[in-house]
Amino acid sequence: MNGRPSLDHGSAHDTLRWGETQTLVVPVGFNGDVSPVPEGTTPPLVTKQMLAAHWRWPLSWVVTLIMQPAFNADETNTFYVQWQFTVGVGQAICTFYYLYTFAPTGGLYTAQNVQLFTPAQDLQVNAALACPSGAVSSKPESFNLAAFSAPVTEPHAMTHLLDKARGHAEEHVPWMPPGFNETDMGYRR
């Protein structure tokens, strides 16, 4: 190092929430609809915010969504899980949705695990559970949801290596090709 801390380094304060698991309790006769909720219908069951990630610069993120229905044997209707993603890069913000369907196959509901990749500087995720035709079980049920995220790319890793390599002969850093120029590794902010 050259005696100064790197200004590119992210810290524990950059990321607020990397993931969360929540269980939604489905009451007897629940018939919530996905948003936007049509007038006169019951709203869906919603989670609290499950992800709230922030980094100083845009990164590629991997997000894993886990959906596990825990329904009673007498349940036969179709349920929907709608994930809401809010992604921000610089001053641009976009909200988009993923909808997953859960219908019994052979009397059983199957869990779904999904991995998504997205570029983002800020990432927020929550979910809603709906059953527009109405749950038919005679007892309360539950639905387990989880969302986890991690950066796939981290530009600081390369700048950190360069900080360590400064002042050393090129042969001590075998990954540096001949004619290497540090400005090639700069990150534009």
GIZIVEN-V244733 format. One line per field, one symbol per residue. ss: DSSP state (A for helix, B for strand, O for the rest). psi: psi as a letter, one per 30 degrees, with the letter a starting at -180 (. if undefined). A space follows every 10 residues. Layout:
# GIZIVEN-V244733
ss = ???
psi = ???
This chain:
# GIZIVEN-V244733
ss = OOOOOOOOOO OOOOOOBOBB BBBBBBOOOO OOBOOOOOOO OOBOBBOOOO BBBBBBBBBB BBBBBBBBBB OOOOOOOOBB BBBBBBBBBO OBBBBBBBBB BBOOBOOBOO OBBBBBBBBB BBBBBBBBBB OOOOOOOOOO BBBBBBBBBB BOOOOAAAAA AAAAAOOOOA AAOOOOOOOO OAAAAOOOO
psi = lgfkkkffkl lfffkejflk kkkkkjlkgk hklllkkkkg lkllkkllkf kikklflklk kkkkkkjjki llfgkflklk kjkkkjkkjb gkkkklkkkk kjkkjggkkk lkkkkkkkkl ekkkkllkkl iefkkfkflk llkkkkkklk kekjffeeee eeeefkflle ffiffjlkgk kefffkkk.
